[in-house]
Amino acid sequence: MVLKKYNSPENSRKADVLTLKEGITALLKAYRLQGKLNETLVVSSWERIMGKAVALKTQEVYISQGKLFVRLSSAPLKHELVMAKTRVLDLINAEVGEQVIKEVVFL
């Protein structure tokens, strides 16, 4: 019977071992899911980005082909957000950390 030492090279970690974060990032990249994950992050964090007052007047938020569509129940709020469209776009993309949204459309 041959006993293996715990410190032998056979039992040590290999150099290609990744951290969990690196592994998940590589998985998302390999299956091309990062873009969809970022879009979901934008929709789910709409209230945090824009604030509770805007979120209460928001009826629907969805993304299609890089455009964020927001349906609002208040015409004055819609007008105000249309005027600040570039600022809203910058806030959203800053939240994700990359340019996910190319245009914001208020309905």
KOLKOL-647430 format. One record per residue (C-alpha): residue number from 1; residue in one letter; x, y, z. Coordinates in steps of 0.5 Angstrom, whole numbers, padded with zeros to 4 digits. Layout:
// KOLKOL-647430
NUM/A/X/Y/Z
...
This chain:
// KOLKOL-647430
1/M/0000/0000/0000
2/V/0003/0007/-0002
3/L/0001/0013/0002
4/K/0001/0020/-0002
5/K/0003/0026/0001
6/Y/-0002/0032/0002
7/N/0004/0037/0000
8/S/0005/0033/-0007
9/P/0004/0036/-0013
10/E/-0001/0031/-0015
11/N/-0006/0034/-0010
12/S/-0004/0041/-0010
13/R/-0009/0046/-0014
14/K/-0007/0047/-0021
15/A/-0006/0054/-0024
16/D/-0012/0054/-0028
17/V/-0017/0055/-0022
18/L/-0021/0061/-0022
19/T/-0025/0065/-0017
20/L/-0032/0064/-0017
21/K/-0033/0071/-0020
22/E/-0028/0070/-0026
23/G/-0032/0063/-0027
24/I/-0039/0066/-0027
25/T/-0036/0072/-0032
26/A/-0033/0067/-0036
27/L/-0039/0063/-0036
28/L/-0044/0069/-0038
29/K/-0039/0071/-0044
30/A/-0039/0064/-0047
31/Y/-0046/0064/-0047
32/R/-0047/0071/-0049
33/L/-0052/0072/-0043
34/Q/-0048/0079/-0040
35/G/-0052/0083/-0045
36/K/-0059/0080/-0043
37/L/-0057/0080/-0035
38/N/-0055/0088/-0036
39/E/-0062/0089/-0039
40/T/-0065/0086/-0033
41/L/-0061/0090/-0028
42/V/-0063/0096/-0031
43/V/-0071/0094/-0031
44/S/-0070/0092/-0024
45/S/-0066/0098/-0021
46/W/-0071/0103/-0025
47/E/-0074/0105/-0018
48/R/-0067/0106/-0015
49/I/-0064/0110/-0021
50/M/-0070/0115/-0022
51/G/-0073/0115/-0015
52/K/-0079/0113/-0011
53/A/-0083/0119/-0014
54/V/-0082/0117/-0021
55/A/-0083/0110/-0020
56/L/-0090/0111/-0017
57/K/-0092/0114/-0024
58/T/-0088/0109/-0028
59/Q/-0093/0104/-0031
60/E/-0088/0099/-0035
61/V/-0081/0099/-0036
62/Y/-0078/0094/-0042
63/I/-0072/0094/-0047
64/S/-0072/0092/-0054
65/Q/-0066/0093/-0059
66/G/-0062/0097/-0054
67/K/-0068/0102/-0053
68/L/-0071/0103/-0046
69/F/-0078/0104/-0046
70/V/-0082/0107/-0040
71/R/-0089/0108/-0040
72/L/-0091/0114/-0035
73/S/-0098/0116/-0032
74/S/-0097/0123/-0032
75/A/-0096/0128/-0038
76/P/-0092/0133/-0034
77/L/-0087/0128/-0031
78/K/-0086/0125/-0038
79/H/-0085/0132/-0041
80/E/-0080/0133/-0036
81/L/-0076/0127/-0037
82/V/-0076/0128/-0044
83/M/-0073/0135/-0043
84/A/-0067/0131/-0039
85/K/-0067/0125/-0043
86/T/-0059/0125/-0044
87/R/-0058/0126/-0036
88/V/-0063/0119/-0035
89/L/-0059/0116/-0040
90/D/-0052/0117/-0037
91/L/-0055/0115/-0030
92/I/-0058/0109/-0033
93/N/-0051/0107/-0036
94/A/-0047/0109/-0030
95/E/-0051/0104/-0026
96/V/-0049/0098/-0030
97/G/-0042/0101/-0031
98/E/-0043/0100/-0039
99/Q/-0047/0103/-0045
100/V/-0053/0098/-0045
101/I/-0058/0103/-0047
102/K/-0057/0107/-0053
103/E/-0064/0111/-0053
104/V/-0069/0112/-0048
105/V/-0077/0113/-0050
106/F/-0082/0115/-0046
107/L/-0089/0113/-0048
